[in-house]
Amino acid sequence: MRLAPFALPALLTMAGLAQPAAAKPEPVLALTSPDLPAGKDIPVLFTGKDFGCTGGEVSPALDWHGAPTGTKSYLVTMYDPYRPPQSGWWHWIVADIPAAAHGLPRGAGNPGGALPAGAHNVRPDGDAPAPRYYGPCPDKGNPAHHYVITVYALDLATLGLPETATAADYDYATSGHVLARGQIVRSYRRP
């Protein structure tokens, strides 16, 4: 299975694979969500409402702290490594979140949502029609999918990418600029 670059560190961490001995450990941001409790499936309010799914498609609230000195902005992503095509599917990308922010409120990824000044939603995947949050909606009968939500602390104030930029463009733009990251993984199986 080919994996998108943002997801590889998450999957290596979940698999318990160690970094090479010469690699300096990356600081970890503490990331939580009052809307996505650990050990529980993603509530229907935050799941998709297309392709036969009937969720609320509201983006969950996120909170983070512990950013290292030098953090100038954050990037948030939500990724499903199991969704076809083989590279998985991006559900949400928020870029250029100012360093003063310590989270995103519920609904920030929805049209008209309250994003911090300067932050913006990105069209998360090639077949996504608009820059917004797309809730989980795995195919009926599939086992639970795991959704990797990551916040990246960056040493850049803005990534400066055009509106047409893809998830791969954001991955490339952040290369060498990630100071720390925090992740949570939550599951959802369509009833």
N, C-alpha and C positions, 0 to 999 in steps of 0.2 A: 504494500500500500504506500503510495507516495503521499508525503505529508507537507502541508504548508509550513514555511519557515517559522512563523510565530508559534505554531503548535509544538514544534519539536522539543524545545526546552520543557514544556509542560508535560509532554509524554515521557521524556527521559526522567523527569522528577517523579512522575507517578509510577514509573517502572523501577525506581530506586537505583538507577544507573548513576555511578559517581562521575564527577568531572575529572579530566586528566589531572595528574598530580601537579603539573606546572600551572594549571589554571587557578587564578585568584577567585575565591568564591564571591559571587555577586551578592550584594546586600539584598535583603528581602523586605519588601513592604508588607505591612499587615493589611490584608484586604478582607472585608466582611460585607455581608448584605443582610439588613434586617428583613428583607423580603424573601431571601433564599436560605432558610435555616439549614445548617449542616446535617447530613444524614436523612434529609427528606427530599422527595421529588419536587421539581419545580412546580409551584402552584399554577393552576389553569389561568389565572389572571395574567401571567407572564408568558404564556405559550401563544403560538401562532393562531391566526384566524383565517387562513387561506388553505386551499387544497384539502378541504374537508375538515380542517381543525376549527374548533369553535372557542378558542381562548380569547383573552382580552388584548393580547399583544401589547401590553404595557411594559416598558423597560423597567427593570428592578432598580431600587436604590442601591448605591454602593458607597462604602466608607473605607478610607485608607489613611494610614499614618506611618511615620518612620522613614520618610524620604531623606536621603543623604544630602549633605551640603552640596550646593552646585546644581540642584534640581531647578530647571527653568520651565518645564511643562510636563504634562502627563499625556499618555495615550492609553485608551481603554479598548479592548477587543473582546469579542465573544465568538467562539469557534467550536464547531462540531466536527471532530476528526473522522467520524463514522459516516457522515452523510455523503452519498454519491454526488459528484464524481469522486474518484479515488483520492483527490486532494482535499476532500472535506468541503465544508461550507461555512462562510463567515456570516454571522447573524447581526453583528454590531461592531462599528468602529467609531470612536469619538476621538478627534485629534485636537491638538493645540489647547489642551486644558491648562489654564494658568497654574503656576507653582503654588499660589495661595490657596487653591482648591484642595479640599480633603475628602471629596466624594462627589457623587452625582445624585440628585433627588429622583425619586420614582417618577417615571414619565419623561425624563430628560431626553431619551432617544426617540420620542414620538414627535410628530409635527407640532410645533408650537411649544414643545417642552422647554423647561427652564435649565438651559445650559449656562455655565459660567461665561462671562464676557470673553469673547475671542475664541471660545471652543466651538466646534462644529461637528455634526454627524457626517459620516462619509458613506457613500454607497458601498455596502459591505462586500458584495460579490457581483460578478459579471452579469448575472441574470436578475439582480435586485433592481427594481424600477426606480427607487428613490433613495436618497441618503437618510436612513432612519433605522430604528430597531426592528428586527424581524424575529418574532418569537419562535421557539422550538416547535416543530411539526414533523416528527419522523413518520415514515410510512406506517400505515396500520399493519400490525402483526410483527413489526420489527422489535428486537429486544431494546431495552432502554438505551438511549444515546446519552453520551456524556458531553456536557457543555463546559468548555474551559474559558473562564472569564479572567482576563489578565489586565493589570494596570502596570504601565511602564513609567518609571521616572526617567526623564530625558534631560540631557545637558543643552538642549536647544529650546529657545522660547517658542519657535514655530517651525513646523516642517516645511511650510511654504509650497505645498503641492497643489496642483490644479484640481478643479472640481471633478475632473475625469480620472483622477488617480485611482489605482486599484489597491487591493490588500497587498499585493506583491510590491507595489511602489512604496507603500508605507513601510513594509519590512526593509526594503533597501535603504530608505531614507533614515531609518533608525539605527542601521548597522553602525556599531562603534559609538553610539550615543546613549545607550541604556545604562543608567547608573544603578538601578535597582528595579525589581519587579515583584509583584504579589499576585497570587492566583487562588481562585477557588474553582472547584469542579462540582457541578451539580448534574443530576440525571433527570430524564423525562422519558416516559414510555407512553405512547398514545393508547388510550383505552380502546 
